[in-house]
Amino acid sequence: MAGGLISPSVNGAPEPVRAPALGGPTGWAWLLLPGGVYLTVLFVVPLAGLLVISLGMPDWTLTHYLRIGDSPVYAAVLRTTLEISLAVTTLAFVLGYPIAYALTTGGPTLRTFLLIAVVLPYFTSVLARTFAWIVLLGRGGIVNEILLQLGLISQPITMLYNRFGVIIGMTHIIMPLMILPMATVMSGIDQKLLRAARANGASPLAAFLTVFLPLSLPGVIAGVLLVFIYCLGFYITPALLGGLADLTITMAISTQVVDQLNWNFGSALSVVLLVTVLVILWIGSRLFPIQQLLGFSDGIGRDAAARQMGARWLMHVGSAANALDRWLPSFGGRGIPILAVILATLLLLPVLIVAYLSFSSSPYFVFPVPGYSLRNYQAYASSASWIEATFTSIRVALLAAGMATVLGAMLALGLSRGRIRGRGAMVALVLSPIIMPTIVVAVATYFLLVQVGLQGTEFGLALGHAVHAIPFVVVIVVANLRDLNPACERAARSLGAGPLATFRTILAPLIMPALIVAAFFAFLTSFDDVIYVLFLGIGTVNTLPMRMWEGIKQDVNPIISAVATLQTALAAIVIIVGALLGRRKNT
């Protein structure tokens, strides 16, 4: 007993007090430490530092915030940002709801097509999709060409570098983020409730408005909240498709930090955007906690409250719906699936058109293509700058994916198996990097890396990418762990297996498919990034997306269509691998 702690046993004899095993709830909680420290140092601390810089340390002044409030220019910037975000959110909801509805109520073939149409664009590079709209909406673009050939216009109309182009491009890019939360909630609605409403005399439209729509409101709230927040922090699409008259706050932040090197004022603008997002997130979370959609909560309190609220709003429309149904006899029949297919096709179309143009034999963008050729792919493969940028992206993405997968898996195990206080705060910390505006996090991380001399390095860029990728890893692994029966682990331990042996022989093989999928998605998250590279790379780390960004800003080169198509193919491979591994897990 020398050197050991003792405690009385049931029969009075002293027994040694053992440290918590890794396999116990308290032991699992220790796995939260590495990831928690990483996110604190590279996410929380930089954001706090952003506030300090905005206050003009060491002078500690509110001058920069007063400048924002007093300047009509920045008041207009904030108004423009809110107007665009509201317009895009509204369009995304109106166009996305029919797709989500058909995705959960349609047949197997329809659901498969809609799922591909939603998921593939979602995991395709934002830069590639924005480039697609430059090709489509330009004065010599495909849309103008079709309108001219149909005789609907006599001369090309301007659809780029204005608010119209920004709203169209952002709506297309953001729609999957609206559809997926709505579809998640809709999939849990019992269809028997609709049949019961019909049996009690409700028309199809009345049954939808008084039963299905109220029950789907939590998903609507979550989707609207996520989309509006993402729109506030959107940078790539407004910067490439917008004009000077539609300057958004993210573009103003980039101008102040990158072009004018005005760190204090750029930090103040970033803090304003961050506070705006936090306020909206807090208000929205009172209606529906987003973490429920991501598998971190089993509570239904606010979920039920939101449904009851929606029911109160819509129960009075039953009689009006019955009257309207005489004018809409096909509601719930073929009308919604057909509309969903059309809208989903439009989601896929821009990416498919760019792929089509990438095989053109013409040195310019011509629609239809005069002939087919691999010239764009050959030009990419023979360009030293493009290939070097590709390998840089691969190196950074491998490093970021490795860190994110290890830390994210440990966080997922700790959150799923550990017993800790303040679990909600830990979940909030883990999810925050994908909810907060990316440009704000990138600016804050840049200021931190400057202090330690890691700005403009591949390692520094990978550190930032890992912060953004960790939440995706955690969500994927937690979803997998929730499907596993902890009894298998308890049985192994009861038969004498130690914690590490239990993990190695039982748990690790079961979660390996999820870890592989998570690693792929972490890789893709880093590989496709532009914003972190703009701020952390500071012109010395030239990744493939950065090379594309420069090419689009300077001159729309047809090589970019080949690169964008390759990025889409990479996203498709990741999705297919994930689907195959998921099917293997279920067999």
C-alpha positions in Angstrom: 0.0 0.0 0.0 3.0 2.2 0.2 2.6 5.3 -1.9 -1.0 4.5 -2.8 -4.4 5.9 -1.8 -6.8 3.6 0.1 -10.5 3.6 0.6 -12.7 1.3 2.7 -14.4 -1.6 1.0 -17.8 -3.0 1.8 -16.3 -5.5 4.3 -14.1 -2.9 5.9 -10.8 -3.9 4.3 -8.9 -1.1 2.5 -8.9 -1.1 -1.3 -6.7 1.1 -3.6 -8.4 4.0 -5.3 -7.9 3.7 -9.0 -7.7 6.5 -11.5 -10.6 6.7 -13.9 -10.1 4.3 -16.8 -10.2 5.6 -20.4 -13.3 3.5 -21.0 -15.3 5.1 -18.2 -17.4 8.3 -18.6 -14.8 10.4 -16.7 -11.9 8.8 -18.6 -13.5 9.6 -22.0 -13.9 13.2 -21.0 -10.1 13.6 -21.0 -10.2 13.2 -24.8 -11.8 16.6 -25.0 -8.6 18.2 -23.7 -6.3 18.3 -26.8 -9.1 19.5 -29.2 -10.4 21.9 -26.6 -7.0 23.5 -26.1 -6.4 23.6 -29.9 -9.7 25.5 -30.5 -9.1 27.8 -27.6 -5.6 28.8 -28.7 -6.4 29.0 -32.5 -10.0 30.2 -32.4 -11.1 31.8 -29.1 -7.8 33.6 -28.3 -7.6 35.1 -31.9 -11.2 36.4 -31.7 -10.5 37.9 -28.3 -7.3 39.5 -29.8 -9.4 40.9 -32.6 -11.4 42.8 -30.1 -8.2 44.1 -28.4 -6.8 45.3 -31.7 -10.1 47.0 -32.7 -9.8 49.1 -29.5 -6.5 50.4 -30.6 -4.2 48.9 -27.9 -2.4 50.4 -26.1 -4.5 53.6 -26.5 -7.8 51.8 -25.8 -10.1 53.9 -27.8 -13.5 53.6 -29.5 -12.5 55.8 -32.4 -12.8 53.0 -35.0 -16.3 52.1 -33.9 -17.3 55.7 -33.8 -16.0 56.0 -37.4 -18.2 53.1 -38.4 -21.2 54.7 -36.8 -20.6 58.2 -38.1 -19.7 57.3 -41.7 -22.6 57.1 -44.2 -20.4 54.9 -46.3 -20.2 52.1 -43.8 -23.9 52.5 -42.9 -24.6 51.9 -46.5 -22.2 48.9 -46.5 -24.1 47.4 -43.5 -27.4 48.1 -45.1 -26.3 46.5 -48.4 -25.1 43.4 -46.6 -28.3 43.0 -44.7 -30.5 43.5 -47.9 -28.5 41.0 -49.9 -28.6 38.5 -47.1 -32.3 38.9 -46.6 -33.0 38.5 -50.4 -30.8 35.4 -50.7 -32.3 33.8 -47.6 -35.9 34.4 -48.9 -35.1 33.0 -52.3 -33.3 30.0 -50.9 -36.3 29.2 -48.7 -38.9 29.6 -51.5 -36.9 27.5 -54.0 -35.5 25.1 -51.4 -38.7 24.1 -49.6 -40.2 22.1 -52.6 -36.9 20.2 -53.0 -36.8 19.4 -49.3 -40.4 18.3 -49.4 -40.0 16.0 -52.4 -36.7 14.7 -51.0 -38.5 13.3 -48.0 -41.9 12.3 -49.6 -40.9 11.2 -53.1 -40.1 7.7 -54.3 -36.6 6.1 -54.2 -35.6 7.2 -57.7 -36.7 10.8 -57.1 -35.0 10.9 -53.7 -31.7 9.6 -55.2 -31.7 12.3 -57.9 -32.6 15.1 -55.6 -30.0 14.0 -53.0 -27.2 14.0 -55.7 -28.4 17.4 -57.0 -28.2 18.9 -53.5 -25.1 17.2 -52.1 -22.8 17.4 -55.1 -23.0 21.2 -55.5 -22.7 21.6 -51.7 -19.3 19.9 -51.6 -18.1 21.5 -54.9 -15.8 24.4 -54.5 -17.5 27.7 -53.9 -15.0 29.3 -56.3 -15.8 26.8 -59.0 -19.5 27.5 -58.7 -19.0 31.2 -58.7 -16.8 30.8 -61.8 -19.8 29.0 -63.4 -22.0 32.0 -62.9 -19.4 34.3 -64.5 -19.5 32.1 -67.6 -23.3 32.0 -67.5 -24.1 35.6 -66.8 -21.4 37.5 -68.7 -22.4 39.8 -71.6 -21.1 37.2 -73.9 -22.2 34.4 -71.6 -24.5 31.5 -72.2 -27.7 33.1 -70.8 -27.3 36.2 -73.0 -26.5 34.1 -76.0 -29.7 32.0 -75.5 -31.9 35.0 -75.0 -30.5 36.6 -78.1 -31.1 33.5 -80.2 -34.6 33.2 -78.9 -35.2 36.9 -79.9 -36.2 37.9 -76.3 -33.5 40.6 -76.2 -31.9 42.7 -79.0 -28.6 43.2 -77.2 -26.8 41.6 -74.3 -28.0 42.7 -70.8 -25.8 43.3 -67.8 -26.2 40.6 -65.3 -22.7 40.6 -63.7 -21.0 43.0 -61.4 -24.2 44.2 -59.9 -26.6 43.1 -57.1 -28.6 40.8 -59.5 -25.5 38.7 -60.2 -24.6 38.5 -56.5 -28.1 37.4 -55.4 -28.3 34.8 -58.2 -24.9 33.4 -57.5 -25.2 33.4 -53.7 -28.7 31.8 -53.8 -27.4 28.9 -56.0 -24.4 28.4 -53.7 -26.3 28.6 -50.4 -29.4 26.6 -51.3 -28.1 23.2 -50.1 -27.5 24.7 -46.7 -31.2 25.6 -46.6 -32.5 22.3 -48.0 -30.5 19.9 -45.8 -31.8 21.2 -42.4 -35.4 21.3 -43.7 -35.1 17.8 -45.1 -33.7 16.5 -41.8 -36.7 17.7 -39.9 -39.2 16.7 -42.6 -37.9 13.2 -42.6 -39.0 12.8 -39.0 -42.6 13.8 -39.7 -45.1 10.9 -39.5 -46.9 10.7 -42.8 -49.8 9.1 -41.0 -50.7 12.5 -39.6 -51.3 13.8 -43.1 -53.4 10.8 -44.0 -55.4 11.3 -40.7 -56.1 14.9 -41.7 -57.3 13.8 -45.1 -59.5 11.2 -43.6 -61.1 13.9 -41.4 -62.1 15.9 -44.5 -59.1 18.2 -45.0 -58.0 18.9 -48.6 -54.4 18.1 -49.6 -53.5 21.8 -49.4 -55.2 22.2 -46.0 -53.5 19.1 -44.6 -50.2 20.4 -45.8 -50.7 23.9 -44.3 -52.2 22.8 -41.0 -50.1 19.6 -40.3 -46.9 19.3 -42.4 -45.8 22.9 -42.5 -46.1 23.6 -38.8 -44.2 20.4 -38.0 -41.5 21.4 -40.5 -41.0 24.8 -38.9 -38.0 23.8 -36.8 -36.1 22.9 -40.0 -37.2 26.1 -41.6 -36.0 28.1 -38.7 -32.7 26.3 -38.6 -32.2 26.7 -42.4 -33.1 30.3 -42.4 -30.9 31.0 -39.5 -27.9 29.2 -41.0 -28.3 30.7 -44.4 -28.7 34.3 -43.2 -25.6 34.0 -41.0 -23.6 32.5 -43.8 -24.8 35.3 -46.2 -23.6 37.9 -43.8 -20.1 36.5 -43.9 -20.0 35.6 -47.6 -17.0 37.0 -49.4 -16.0 35.1 -52.5 -19.2 35.4 -54.5 -19.9 39.1 -53.8 -16.3 40.0 -54.5 -16.3 38.3 -57.9 -19.9 38.9 -59.1 -20.7 42.2 -57.4 -19.8 45.8 -58.3 -18.6 48.8 -56.3 -22.2 50.0 -55.7 -22.9 46.8 -53.8 -19.9 46.7 -51.4 -20.5 44.2 -48.5 -19.0 44.3 -45.0 -16.7 41.3 -45.9 -15.4 43.2 -48.9 -14.8 46.2 -46.7 -12.9 44.1 -44.2 -10.7 42.6 -46.9 -9.9 46.1 -48.3 -8.9 47.4 -44.8 -6.8 44.4 -43.8 -5.2 43.3 -47.1 -5.1 46.4 -49.3 -4.8 49.3 -46.8 -3.1 47.3 -43.9 -5.4 49.2 -41.5 -5.6 46.5 -38.9 -7.4 48.5 -36.2 -10.3 49.6 -38.4 -10.5 46.2 -40.2 -10.7 44.5 -36.8 -13.5 46.9 -35.7 -15.5 46.0 -38.8 -14.8 42.3 -38.1 -16.1 42.7 -34.5 -19.2 44.4 -35.8 -19.9 41.5 -38.1 -19.1 39.0 -35.4 -21.5 40.7 -32.9 -24.2 40.9 -35.5 -23.9 37.1 -36.1 -23.9 36.3 -32.4 -27.0 38.4 -31.8 -28.9 36.7 -34.6 -27.7 33.3 -33.5 -28.8 33.9 -30.0 -32.3 35.1 -31.1 -32.6 32.1 -33.5 -31.4 29.6 -30.9 -34.3 30.7 -28.6 -36.6 29.1 -31.3 -34.6 26.1 -32.3 -31.1 24.9 -31.1 -29.1 24.1 -34.3 -27.1 21.5 -32.5 -30.1 19.2 -32.6 -29.8 18.9 -36.3 -26.1 18.0 -35.9 -26.7 15.1 -33.5 -25.6 16.8 -30.2 -29.0 17.1 -28.4 -31.9 14.9 -27.8 -34.0 17.6 -26.2 -37.3 18.5 -27.8 -38.4 21.4 -25.6 -37.8 24.2 -28.0 -38.5 22.0 -31.0 -42.0 21.3 -29.6 -42.4 25.0 -28.8 -41.6 26.0 -32.3 -44.0 23.5 -33.7 -46.8 24.6 -31.4 -46.1 28.2 -32.4 -46.3 27.3 -36.1 -49.5 25.4 -35.4 -51.2 28.3 -33.8 -50.3 30.5 -36.7 -51.6 28.2 -39.3 -54.6 26.4 -37.9 -56.8 29.3 -39.0 -55.9 28.8 -42.7 -57.7 25.5 -43.0 -60.9 26.8 -44.5 -59.1 29.1 -46.8 -56.9 26.3 -48.0 -59.9 24.1 -48.7 -61.2 26.9 -50.9 -57.9 27.3 -52.7 -57.6 23.6 -53.2 -60.3 23.8 -55.9 -57.9 25.9 -57.9 -54.9 23.7 -57.1 -56.2 20.2 -57.5 -52.8 18.7 -58.3 -51.2 19.9 -55.0 -49.3 17.1 -53.5 -49.6 15.0 -56.7 -47.2 15.5 -59.6 -46.9 19.2 -59.3 -44.4 19.3 -56.4 -42.1 16.5 -57.6 -42.0 18.1 -61.1 -41.1 21.5 -59.6 -38.5 19.9 -57.4 -36.9 18.1 -60.3 -36.7 21.4 -62.3 -35.2 23.3 -59.4 -32.7 20.5 -58.6 -31.7 20.4 -62.2 -30.9 24.1 -62.0 -28.7 23.4 -59.0 -26.7 21.0 -61.1 -26.7 22.9 -64.4 -24.0 25.5 -63.8 -21.5 22.9 -62.7 -22.4 20.6 -65.6 -22.1 23.5 -68.1 -18.6 24.4 -66.9 -17.7 20.7 -67.3 -19.1 20.8 -70.9 -17.1 23.9 -71.8 -13.9 22.5 -70.3 -13.8 20.0 -73.2 -14.1 22.8 -75.9 -11.6 23.0 -78.7 -12.0 26.8 -78.8 -9.4 29.0 -76.9 -12.4 31.1 -75.8 -15.7 30.3 -74.2 -18.2 29.6 -77.0 -21.6 28.0 -76.6 -22.3 25.5 -78.0 -18.7 24.3 -78.3 -17.4 24.0 -81.9 -15.6 20.8 -81.1 -14.3 18.6 -78.3 -10.7 18.6 -77.1 -8.5 18.1 -74.0 -6.6 21.3 -74.7 -7.6 22.9 -71.4 -6.6 19.8 -69.4 -3.3 19.6 -71.3 -2.6 23.3 -70.7 -3.3 22.7 -67.0 -1.0 19.7 -66.8 1.8 21.4 -68.7 1.7 24.6 -66.6 4.4 24.6 -63.9 2.5 27.3 -61.9 -0.8 25.4 -61.9 0.9 22.1 -61.0 3.0 23.7 -58.2 -0.2 25.3 -56.8 -1.9 21.9 -56.9 0.8 20.2 -54.9 0.9 23.0 -52.4 -2.9 22.5 -51.9 -2.4 18.8 -51.4 0.4 19.2 -48.9 -1.6 21.8 -46.8 -4.8 19.7 -47.1 -3.1 16.5 -45.9 -1.6 18.2 -42.9 -4.8 20.0 -42.0 -6.9 16.8 -42.5 -4.5 14.8 -40.4 -4.7 17.3 -37.5 -8.5 17.8 -37.8 -9.2 14.0 -38.0 -7.2 13.1 -34.9 -8.4 16.1 -32.8 -12.0 15.8 -34.1 -12.2 12.1 -33.4 -11.0 12.6 -29.9 -13.6 15.4 -29.4 -16.3 13.2 -30.8 -15.4 10.3 -28.5 -15.3 12.6 -25.5 -18.6 14.3 -26.3 -20.4 11.0 -27.0 -18.9 8.8 -24.3 -17.7 11.2 -21.7 -19.6 12.6 -18.7 -18.7 16.2 -18.3 -20.2 19.4 -16.9 -20.6 22.3 -19.4 -21.2 19.9 -22.3 -23.3 22.6 -24.0 -20.4 25.1 -23.9 -18.1 22.5 -25.3 -20.4 21.7 -28.2 -20.8 25.4 -28.9 -17.0 25.7 -29.0 -16.7 22.8 -31.4 -19.4 24.0 -33.8 -18.5 27.7 -33.7 -15.8 27.7 -36.4 -18.3 26.6 -39.1 -21.0 29.1 -37.9 -18.9 32.2 -37.4 -18.0 34.2 -40.6 -15.0 32.6 -42.1 -13.4 35.9 -43.0 -13.6 37.1 -39.4 -11.9 33.9 -38.1 -9.3 34.1 -40.9 -8.4 37.8 -40.0 -8.2 36.9 -36.3 -6.0 33.9 -37.0 -3.7 36.0 -39.2 -3.1 38.5 -36.3 -2.2 35.5 -34.0 0.2 33.9 -36.6 1.9 37.2 -37.1 2.9 37.2 -33.4 4.6 33.8 -33.7 6.0 34.2 -37.2 3.9 31.6 -38.9 2.1 33.9 -41.4 2.8 33.1 -45.0 3.7 29.5 -44.2 2.1 26.2 -45.2 2.1 25.1 -41.6 0.3 28.2 -40.5 -2.3 27.8 -43.2 -2.8 24.2 -42.2 -3.4 25.3 -38.6 -6.2 27.6 -39.7 -7.7 25.0 -42.0 -7.8 22.4 -39.3 -9.8 24.8 -37.1 -12.4 25.0 -39.8 -12.4 21.3 -40.6 -12.6 19.9 -37.0 -16.4 20.6 -36.7 -17.1 18.5 -39.8 -15.1 15.6 -38.4 -16.8 15.8 -35.1 -20.3 15.9 -36.6 -19.6 12.9 -38.8 -18.0 10.8 -36.1 -20.6 11.7 -33.5 -23.4 10.6 -35.9 -21.6 7.3 -36.3 -21.1 6.8 -32.5 -24.7 7.5 -31.8 -25.6 4.4 -33.9 -23.3 2.1 -31.9 -24.4 0.1 -28.9 -22.3 0.9 -25.9 -23.1 -2.6 -24.5 -20.4 -4.0 -26.8 -17.8 -1.9 -25.1 -19.1 -2.8 -21.6 -19.1 -6.5 -22.5 -15.5 -6.3 -23.6 -14.4 -4.6 -20.4 -16.4 -7.1 -18.3 -14.5 -9.9 -19.9 -11.2 -8.4 -18.8 -10.2 -6.2 -21.8 -8.5 -2.9 -20.8 -9.7 0.5 -22.1 -7.1 0.6 -24.8 -7.7 -3.0 -25.9 -11.5 -2.2 -25.9 -10.9 0.8 -28.1 -8.5 -1.0 -30.4 -10.6 -4.2 -30.9 -14.2 -3.0 -30.6 -14.6 0.7 -31.1 -11.9 1.6 -33.6 -13.0 -0.9 -36.3 -16.6 0.2 -35.9 -15.9 3.9 -36.4 -13.1 3.5 -39.0 -15.5 4.1 -42.0 -16.7 7.3 -40.4 -13.1 8.4 -39.7 -12.2 7.8 -43.3 -15.1 9.8 -44.6 -14.4 12.5 -42.0 -10.7 12.7 -43.2 -11.9 13.0 -46.8 -14.2 15.8 -46.0 -11.5 17.6 -43.9 -9.2 17.3 -46.9 -11.8 18.7 -49.2 -12.5 21.6 -46.8 -8.9 22.6 -46.8 -8.2 21.9 -50.5 -11.0 24.2 -51.7 -10.4 27.1 -49.3 -9.7 30.6 -50.6 -10.4 32.9 -47.7 -7.8 31.5 -45.3 -5.2 31.6 -48.0 -5.9 35.2 -48.8 -5.2 36.2 -45.2 -2.8 33.6 -43.8 -0.9 33.0 -47.1 -0.3 36.7 -47.7 0.9 36.1 -51.2 3.6 33.6 -50.4 1.5 30.4 -50.2 0.0 29.9 -53.7 -2.6 27.1 -53.5 -4.8 25.9 -56.4 -7.9 27.9 -55.3 -5.7 30.9 -54.9 -4.4 30.4 -58.4 -8.0 30.2 -59.6 -8.9 33.3 -57.7 -6.1 35.3 -59.3 -7.0 33.9 -62.8 -10.7 34.9 -62.4 -9.9 38.3 -61.1 -7.4 39.1 -63.9 -8.7 37.2 -66.9 -11.2 34.4 -67.2 -8.9 31.7 -68.7 -10.5 28.5 -70.1 -8.0 26.5 -68.1 -10.1 27.5 -65.0 -13.0 25.5 -66.4 -10.8 22.4 -66.5 -9.6 23.0 -62.9 -13.2 23.6 -61.7 -14.3 20.4 -63.3 -11.5 18.5 -61.6 -12.6 19.9 -58.3 -16.1 18.8 -58.9 -14.9 15.3 -59.8 -12.9 15.3 -56.5 -16.1 16.2 -54.6 -18.0 13.5 -56.4 -15.3 10.9 -55.5 -15.5 11.9 -51.8 -19.3 11.6 -51.8 -19.1 8.2 -53.6 -16.5 6.9 -51.1 -18.6 8.1 -48.2 -21.7 6.4 -49.6 -19.8 3.1 -50.2 -18.3 3.1 -46.7 -21.7 3.9 -45.2 -23.3 1.0 -47.1 -20.5 -1.3 -45.9 -21.1 -0.2 -42.3 -24.8 -1.1 -42.6 -24.2 -4.5 -44.1 
